[in-house]
Amino acid sequence: MSSTSRTGRMSRTSSTSSTPVPDAGAAVWIGSLLRRFPELVAELAPAAHGGLRERRGGGPVGGTTAPVRLHVSDALRDITDGVVELEEAVRERLGLRSVHPAPVPVRLRRIAGLLERIAADPVLAAHVEDETRRMAARCARTLGDPEQLVRLPGRCPACDSVSLRAFPERAEVRCVNPVCKSHDTEAEAEVAS
């Protein structure tokens, strides 16, 4: 048995019971965050051969004087805050007690451990998938990864060009023809499916 979620992904229920099977989408994005978040932290940290120290009167002593990469710092803060808020929202929606503060990877593993229960609530499942996708995309962009594009068969309903592309990280389909005036992703998504 299966049903289509708000994002168009299939959510299945087990054939032996009515227990929902977690949508793979959220698990994929959580896995991506678990792999990439430590890389993001390393991108912010000073060189391993020495860190910044301060002396009286200010100014760095020894180590490196590499500038702080503010876009990396902002991404770290955004993802950290997002994971904390997501875990709190999930636990509250599922009626679970709050847990002790923990580093981002630990919190992500705790959310991953609740995916089966999350799948039972379609609104919560869609929220978890959307938020983890957003955070994984932010992490990837900050680390310099290009956004993945998937060429779709079919033609744009507005310009009749074969330039429909899917942006999986945004869960979006759009025409990339520069002369196309229509960027109505819902209409394009219906034509592509």
N, C-alpha and C positions, 0 to 999 in steps of 0.2 A: 504494500500500500504506500502511496506517496502523495504529497501535496506540494504545490508551488508556493514558495515564500514570497514576501513583498519584493525581494530582490531578484525574483525569477529563478532562484536556485531550488533544487528539489530537496525536500526534507522527507526522509523515509521513516516509517515505523516498522518495528520488527514484525516478521510474519508470525512469530509464536506468541507475541503479546502486543499490547498497545503502547509499549515503551518507545518513545521517540529515539531515533538514532540521530546523533548530533550531525549537523550540516558540516561538511568538510571545510567550508570557507573560513570560519572562525579559527579552526584548528591550524589551517595553513598560515594565516596571518599571525597567530600567536607563535607558531614555530619560527616564522621569519623574524619576529621581534626578539625571540630568545636567542637566535643566532647573531643578529645584527646589532643589538643594543650594546654588547660589550665592545664591539668595534667603534661605536659612536663614542663611548666613554674614553676609549684609547685615543680617539681623534682629538679629544679636548685636552687630554693630559699632556704635560710637558714631556720632552724627550726623556727616555729612560736613564740616560747617563747623568742626569742631575736636574733637580727641580729648582724653582725659585725660592730664594730665602731673602728675608729683609734684614737690613742692618739699621742701626740707629740713624736717623736722619732720612730714612726711606731709601728707595732704590734697590735694585736687585744685586745680590752677591752670588757669584758662582752660578753654575748651571746655565740655563738658557734664558734668553730675553725674548723668546718667541711671543708674539702678540696673542692675546686670548682670541679665539675664533668665536665671535659672538653668535653667528648663525648656528654653530654647533651647540653652544651653551643654550641658546633658545630652544633648539630641537630637543635637547636632553630634558630641559624643564617641562616642555610641552608634553613629551612622551611620559615622563615620570608622573606629572600631575594627572594625565589622562588615564594611566594604568591604575593609580590610586583611586581616582574617582570611579572608574569602571568597576573595580573590585568591590568598592563600597556599594555601588548601585546594584550589582549582581547579588551580593549577599543580602541587601535589604529587600530586593524584589522576591528572592527565594525564601525569605523569612529566616535566614541564618544569622547567628550572632556575629558580631564584629570580631576580627582577629587582630593579633599584634602587628604593628608596622613591620615591614620587611622590605628588602631591596626589590627592585623592579623584576628581575628574573624569578624570584620566589613568588611574587604576586601573580605573574603570568602563569606559572605552573599551577598555582591554586585555582585560577580562573579556568585553565585547561582541564583541571580535575572536575570541574562542575559543568562541563559542556553538555553532558547527557541531560542533566536537570535543566540547563538553560534551554535546550532544544524543545522541552515541553511547553515553553512559553514563546510563541512565535514573535511577539513584539520584542521581548528581551533578546531572543536569538538574533533578530535583525539588527538590533542596537549593538550587540556585542560584535557582530561581524563588521558592521559599518565602522565602529570605533577602532577595532584592531586593524582593519584595512587602512584607515586614515593614518594611524600611528606608524604602521609598517611602511607606508608610502613616504611619510615625512622622514623616517629614518633612512630609507634608501636614497631619497633626493639629497639629503644632507651629506651622505657618504659619496655622492657623485654618480650614482647609478642612473643610467638613462631610463626613462619611463618606457615600459613595454607597450608596443602597439601590435595589434592583431588585425590583419587585413581580412575583411569580410566579403563573402560573395554577395552579389546583388548590386543594385544601383540606388543612389540617393533619390528619394522621392521628390526632392525640390529641384535638383539640377540634372538628374539623370546620368550622373557621372559614376564611374566604378571606384569611388574614393571613400567608401564607408570604412571606418576603423573603429576597433574596440579598444578602450583603455581599461583593462581589467582592474587596475588599482583604484580607479575612480568609479568603477561599475557604470561606465558610460559608453555610448556609441555615438559617433558624430562623423559628419562629412568633413574631410580635410581638404577639399577642393577650395582654393583661395577665392574663387569667384562665386562660390555658392553663398547665397544670402540666408539660407535656412540652417539653423543649428538647433532645431527642435529634436533633442535626443530621444524623446519618447516616441515620436513618429518614426524616426530612423530605426529605433530598436525594434518596433513592431514589424517594419519591413524586413529587417535582417533576420528575424526569427522565423 
